[in-house]
Amino acid sequence: MITIGGQSKSLAAGGSASSGKANWLSYVTSAQKSSLIENGVRKVHYKLPDGKEMVEEYSLETDVLQKRVWRVSEAFRSEKWDVEVGDPIAQFDQVESPGIRENATAPFLTKRITKKSIEWRIRNLPYPRDVYSVTSDDDGITVRTSNKKYFKKITIPELERVGLKADNSLLSFNHQFNTLIITLLQYKKPQLVQEMEAKVLEMVKSISPSKVPELKDAPDQCKPS
């Protein structure tokens, strides 16, 4: 099984880490791909063999993935773009999607990638650090507060794509900048994840830059300017 957007689907029972890595690489390699370079960003559009679409943005300076969004369709609703990595997109109205907030004061989650870690920020959580419990299990990361004011399950698609389970020893968190009310969760990338990302980046760099096809209802950040 393949992990799509922020909605994680487990690898088939008995699947190994190496088979998971091969499945994901095969999935993105088999896509119809086009690339555009502008404003210091490499934008890549994927039309995947199962009909799904994905857009990624990489920094030309660091080669780090800055944004990944998926086109999703829901029954009785128009198509939307689901943010897996990057800042929220204002047009979204899905409360449960990473980066989407219900109102100005409700907690909301954003995610970013660095070369060595995966980071999440949960804004609008004003409680002191000792109130939070952050743990990991086979399903990802769980954030809860001892005052029972907040609970969140966070999936980690990067691990599922290589068939790995979350490891508590790689997880850390901090609460800082009280005026901004930011909680930072950090998960150190296992070597297998870094190797897979390097192979995907190598593939992305091999795509000759051209005009990315106009995407219907795509977020402005993912359209050529």
C-alpha positions in Angstrom: 0.0 0.0 0.0 1.1 3.6 -0.6 0.9 6.5 1.8 -1.1 9.3 0.2 -0.9 12.9 1.5 -1.5 13.1 5.2 -3.7 10.0 5.3 -1.4 7.1 6.1 -2.1 3.6 4.8 0.1 0.8 6.1 2.3 -1.4 4.0 0.9 -4.8 3.3 1.3 -7.2 6.2 4.7 -8.7 6.3 6.3 -6.0 4.0 9.9 -5.3 4.8 11.6 -1.9 5.0 13.4 -2.5 1.8 10.2 -3.5 0.0 8.4 -0.4 1.3 11.2 1.8 0.0 11.1 0.0 -3.4 7.3 0.4 -3.6 7.5 4.2 -3.0 10.3 4.8 -5.4 8.6 2.7 -8.1 5.4 4.7 -7.5 6.9 8.1 -8.0 9.3 7.0 -10.7 6.4 5.6 -12.8 4.6 9.0 -12.7 4.4 11.4 -15.6 6.5 14.3 -14.4 7.3 17.9 -15.3 9.5 20.5 -13.7 9.8 24.2 -13.5 12.5 26.3 -11.9 11.7 29.8 -10.7 12.5 32.1 -7.8 15.0 29.7 -6.3 12.5 26.8 -6.2 12.3 23.6 -8.2 8.6 22.8 -8.7 7.7 19.3 -9.8 4.2 18.0 -10.9 3.5 14.3 -10.8 0.6 12.6 -12.6 0.7 9.2 -10.9 -0.4 5.9 -12.5 -3.4 5.5 -10.2 -4.8 8.9 -11.3 -3.6 10.9 -8.3 -1.6 14.2 -8.6 1.1 15.5 -6.4 3.1 18.8 -6.5 6.5 19.2 -4.7 8.7 22.3 -4.3 12.4 22.0 -3.5 14.9 24.7 -2.5 17.6 25.1 -5.2 20.0 26.3 -2.5 19.6 23.4 0.0 17.8 20.7 -2.1 15.4 20.4 0.8 11.7 19.6 0.2 9.7 22.7 1.1 6.2 21.7 0.1 4.2 18.6 -0.9 0.5 18.8 -1.7 -1.9 16.2 -3.1 -5.0 16.6 -5.1 -7.8 14.9 -3.3 -11.5 14.4 -4.2 -14.3 13.9 -1.6 -17.8 12.8 -2.2 -20.2 15.7 -2.7 -17.3 18.2 -2.4 -15.1 19.9 -5.0 -11.5 18.8 -5.3 -9.1 20.1 -2.8 -5.3 20.2 -2.2 -4.1 18.3 0.8 -0.9 19.7 2.4 1.5 17.0 3.5 4.6 19.2 3.9 4.7 23.0 4.1 2.7 25.9 5.3 -1.1 26.0 5.2 -3.0 27.1 2.1 -5.6 29.7 2.9 -8.2 28.3 0.5 -8.4 25.0 2.4 -11.4 24.4 4.7 -10.5 20.9 6.0 -10.0 21.2 9.7 -8.2 17.8 10.1 -5.6 18.5 7.4 -2.1 19.5 8.5 -1.8 23.3 8.4 -5.6 23.9 8.4 -7.1 25.8 11.3 -10.7 26.0 12.4 -10.4 29.6 13.7 -7.7 32.1 14.6 -7.3 30.7 18.1 -7.6 26.9 17.6 -4.4 24.8 17.6 -3.2 23.9 14.1 -0.4 21.8 12.8 2.3 22.5 10.2 5.1 20.3 9.0 8.5 20.9 7.5 11.5 18.8 6.4 15.2 19.4 7.0 18.1 17.3 5.8 18.2 15.3 9.0 14.8 15.6 10.6 11.1 15.9 10.3 9.6 18.8 12.2 6.0 19.7 13.2 4.8 23.0 14.8 1.5 23.1 16.7 0.5 26.7 17.2 -1.9 28.1 19.7 -1.0 25.8 22.5 -0.4 28.1 25.5 0.3 25.5 28.2 3.7 25.1 29.9 6.0 22.4 28.7 5.4 20.0 31.6 1.8 19.7 30.6 2.6 17.9 27.3 3.2 14.2 26.7 4.7 13.3 23.4 5.1 9.6 22.5 5.4 7.4 19.5 4.0 4.0 18.6 3.3 1.9 15.5 0.7 4.4 14.3 3.0 7.5 14.6 3.2 10.3 17.2 0.6 11.1 19.9 0.5 14.5 21.6 -1.7 15.0 24.7 -1.9 17.3 27.6 -2.4 16.3 31.3 -5.2 18.9 31.6 -7.0 17.0 28.8 -7.3 20.2 26.7 -5.5 18.8 23.6 -5.0 15.5 21.9 -3.5 14.8 18.5 -2.4 11.8 16.5 0.3 12.6 13.9 1.1 10.1 11.2 4.6 9.9 9.6 4.3 9.0 5.9 8.1 9.1 5.5 8.4 6.1 7.8 5.5 4.1 6.3 7.0 4.6 2.9 10.1 2.6 3.9 8.2 0.2 6.2 9.6 1.5 9.5 7.8 2.1 12.8 8.3 5.3 14.9 11.1 5.1 17.5 10.7 7.1 20.8 14.5 7.5 21.0 14.5 9.6 17.8 11.7 11.9 19.1 12.2 15.2 20.9 10.0 18.3 21.6 10.3 21.8 23.0 7.9 24.6 23.8 9.2 28.1 23.2 8.5 31.7 22.1 5.4 32.0 24.3 4.3 35.1 22.5 4.0 33.0 19.3 2.9 29.9 21.2 4.8 27.4 19.2 5.3 23.7 20.1 8.1 22.1 18.1 8.2 18.3 17.6 11.3 16.9 16.0 11.9 13.4 14.7 15.4 12.4 13.5 15.3 10.7 10.1 16.5 7.1 10.1 19.2 6.4 7.5 16.8 4.5 5.3 14.5 7.5 5.0 17.5 9.7 4.1 18.6 7.2 1.4 15.2 7.1 -0.1 14.9 10.9 -0.2 18.3 11.1 -1.9 17.1 8.8 -4.6 13.9 10.7 -5.2 15.9 14.0 -5.3 18.3 12.4 -7.8 15.3 11.5 -10.0 13.8 15.0 -9.6 17.0 16.7 -10.7 17.1 14.5 -13.8 13.8 16.1 -15.1 14.4 18.7 -17.7 12.8 22.0 -16.5 9.7 23.0 -18.6 6.4 24.6 -18.0 4.4 22.8 -15.4 0.9 22.0 -16.8 -1.8 24.4 -15.4 -3.5 22.7 -12.5 -7.2 23.2 -12.1 -7.9 24.8 -8.7 -4.3 24.4 -7.7 -3.0 26.5 -4.8 -1.2 29.7 -6.1 2.0 28.6 -4.4 2.2 25.6 -6.8 1.4 27.4 -10.0 4.0 28.9 -12.4 4.0 32.7 -12.0 
